[in-house]
């Protein structure tokens, strides 16, 4: 005969009830922490915004792979040049990869690279064109712990420099806080870019907004690790989006906090850019209505208010194939026109 619904031994039922209660308490605690964080960021994003703080001409724009695989033409280059006229965009990160999991970089991925470089340098002589390269870091994907993989990554970067790109823009995700292999790769790459008179730019994760948070989420960096990464780079672009925050005001406060932390972590002789989400993709870790270009701009302006203007901070717009007219209007009206 099958056991009835009350046949579970009493000790086991007590364990189940205790486990359920413990999980419920833990969930309630997490919800309380998240709610408190959202409220704190919303408060941080409140107050006046100094709209006199504008671009100082060191902004950047991420461009998709269509620019190097043959889908874009001279007409697109001309349109891009017109779009960027009078703005603070100085760097273009053009997707030229990705690396394969073993670290190799297939030149067949960028058959129109030489044409693009000539076309952009002609149309936009004041703009630097960097190769956006990277891959997913995971046990079943790329591992920078392999010296052979790092060596092949360097070979790919050297090939990029030989083609005449103005810089290498690394985007390896997720680069974990404290990863020494990543630091070794950056140091080796930086020696190559310096020898070539080119830039090494790094797209980085967000800084931990609360001390100790990196122990729970190692993809958020400490200021100490960010400082070490910046020591082997010419430019840091913080991907300050995908935050789960539900409101523009909270996201604005988060950007203000990220900018303030970054100003302390990134040395003054390294370019600092804050990523702005000019894209709408309904990802599970972001709310499109909350993470906006206007909120990102306002957060940066709040962070810079009252500071000496001797340390410029740029905005990096992500990404060209999804940016809307509204995104560009916000950038131009609130930030992007260069100061006279």
QUICORUR-V228552 format. One record per pair of residues at least 24 apart in sequence whose ideal C-beta (glycine too) atoms are under 8 Angstrom apart, sorted by the first residue. I is the first residue (numbers start at 1). J is the second residue. Records with the same first field share a line. If there is no record, write none. Layout:
BEGIN
I: J / J
END
This chain:
BEGIN
37: 209 / 210
38: 245 / 246 / 247 / 250
39: 250
40: 253
41: 209 / 245 / 249 / 250 / 251 / 253 / 254 / 257
42: 247 / 249 / 250 / 253
43: 253
44: 253 / 254 / 256 / 257
45: 248 / 249 / 250 / 251 / 252 / 253 / 254 / 255 / 256 / 295 / 298 / 299 / 302
46: 249 / 253
47: 302
49: 298 / 301 / 302 / 305
50: 301 / 302 / 304 / 305
51: 301 / 334
53: 300 / 301 / 304 / 305
54: 88 / 335 / 336 / 337 / 338 / 339
55: 87 / 88 / 314 / 315 / 335 / 336 / 337 / 338 / 339
56: 88 / 309 / 312 / 314 / 338 / 339
57: 88 / 90 / 312 / 338 / 339
58: 88 / 90 / 91 / 271 / 273 / 312 / 314
59: 87 / 88 / 89 / 90 / 91 / 273 / 314 / 315 / 316 / 317 / 335 / 336
60: 89 / 90 / 91 / 92 / 93 / 237 / 273 / 314 / 315 / 316 / 317
61: 89 / 91 / 92 / 93 / 316 / 317 / 320
62: 93 / 95 / 132 / 316 / 317 / 318 / 319 / 320
63: 92 / 93 / 94 / 95 / 132 / 319 / 320
64: 95 / 319 / 320 / 321
65: 95 / 96 / 109
66: 321
67: 94 / 95 / 112 / 116
68: 94 / 95 / 96 / 109 / 110 / 111 / 112 / 113 / 116
69: 109 / 110 / 111 / 112
70: 111 / 112
72: 112 / 116
74: 119
77: 116 / 119 / 120 / 123
78: 123
80: 120 / 123 / 124 / 320
81: 123 / 124
83: 328
84: 124 / 127
86: 337 / 338
87: 331 / 332 / 336 / 337 / 338
88: 314 / 315 / 335 / 336 / 337 / 338
89: 127 / 336
90: 126 / 127 / 128 / 314
91: 127 / 128 / 129 / 130 / 167 / 199 / 201 / 235
92: 120 / 124 / 127 / 128 / 129 / 130
93: 130 / 132 / 169 / 201 / 203 / 237 / 316
94: 129 / 130 / 131 / 132
95: 132
96: 131 / 132 / 133 / 160 / 165
97: 131 / 132 / 133 / 134 / 135 / 156
98: 133 / 134 / 135
99: 133 / 134 / 135 / 142 / 152 / 153 / 156
100: 135
101: 135 / 141 / 142
102: 142 / 148 / 149 / 152
103: 142 / 146 / 148 / 149 / 150 / 151 / 152 / 153 / 155 / 156
104: 152 / 155 / 156
105: 133 / 152 / 153 / 155 / 156 / 157 / 159 / 160
107: 159
113: 163 / 165
114: 163 / 164
117: 163 / 164 / 165
128: 166 / 167 / 199
129: 165 / 166 / 167
130: 165 / 166 / 167 / 168 / 169 / 199 / 201
131: 160 / 165 / 167 / 168 / 169
132: 169 / 171
133: 157 / 160 / 168 / 169 / 170 / 171
134: 170 / 171 / 172 / 173 / 203
135: 172
136: 173
137: 172 / 173 / 174 / 175 / 176
142: 172
144: 172 / 179 / 181 / 182 / 184 / 185
145: 181
150: 181 / 184 / 185 / 188
153: 185 / 189
154: 185 / 188 / 189 / 192
157: 189 / 192 / 193
158: 192
161: 192 / 193 / 196 / 198
165: 198
166: 198 / 199
167: 193 / 198 / 199 / 200 / 201 / 234 / 235
168: 193 / 198 / 199 / 200 / 201
169: 201 / 202 / 203 / 237
170: 200 / 201 / 202 / 203
171: 202 / 203
173: 205
174: 205 / 218 / 219
175: 204 / 205 / 219
176: 218 / 219
177: 205 / 208 / 214 / 218 / 219 / 220 / 221 / 222 / 225
178: 218 / 222 / 225
182: 229
183: 228 / 229 / 232
186: 229 / 232 / 233
187: 232
189: 232
190: 232 / 233 / 234
193: 234
199: 234 / 235
200: 232 / 233 / 234 / 235
201: 233 / 234 / 235 / 236 / 237 / 271
202: 229 / 230 / 233 / 235 / 236 / 237
203: 237 / 238 / 239 / 275
204: 229 / 236 / 237 / 238 / 239
205: 238 / 239
206: 238 / 239 / 240 / 243 / 258
207: 238 / 258 / 261 / 262 / 265
209: 254 / 257 / 258 / 261
223: 261 / 264 / 265
224: 265
226: 262 / 265 / 266
227: 265 / 266 / 267
230: 265 / 266 / 267 / 270
231: 267
233: 270
234: 270 / 271
235: 270 / 271 / 272 / 273
236: 262 / 266 / 270 / 271 / 272 / 273
237: 273 / 274 / 275 / 316
238: 262 / 272 / 273 / 274 / 275
239: 275 / 318
240: 274 / 275 / 276 / 296
241: 275 / 276 / 277 / 286 / 291 / 296 / 318
242: 277 / 283 / 285 / 286 / 291
243: 285 / 286 / 291
244: 285 / 286 / 287
245: 287 / 290 / 291
246: 287 / 290
247: 287 / 290
248: 289 / 290 / 292 / 294 / 295
249: 295
250: 290
251: 290 / 291 / 292 / 295 / 296 / 299
252: 295 / 296 / 298 / 299 / 302
253: 299
254: 299
255: 295 / 296 / 298 / 299 / 300 / 303
256: 299 / 300 / 302 / 303
257: 303
258: 299
259: 299 / 300 / 303 / 304 / 313
260: 303
262: 313
263: 303 / 307 / 311 / 313
268: 310 / 311
271: 314
272: 311 / 313 / 314
273: 313 / 314 / 315 / 316
274: 299 / 300 / 313 / 314 / 315 / 316
275: 316 / 318
276: 315 / 316 / 317 / 318 / 331
277: 318
278: 317 / 318 / 319 / 322 / 323 / 324 / 327 / 328 / 331
279: 318 / 319 / 322 / 323
280: 322 / 324
281: 322
292: 330
293: 317 / 326 / 327 / 330 / 331
294: 330 / 334
297: 330 / 331 / 334 / 335
298: 334
300: 335
301: 334 / 335
END
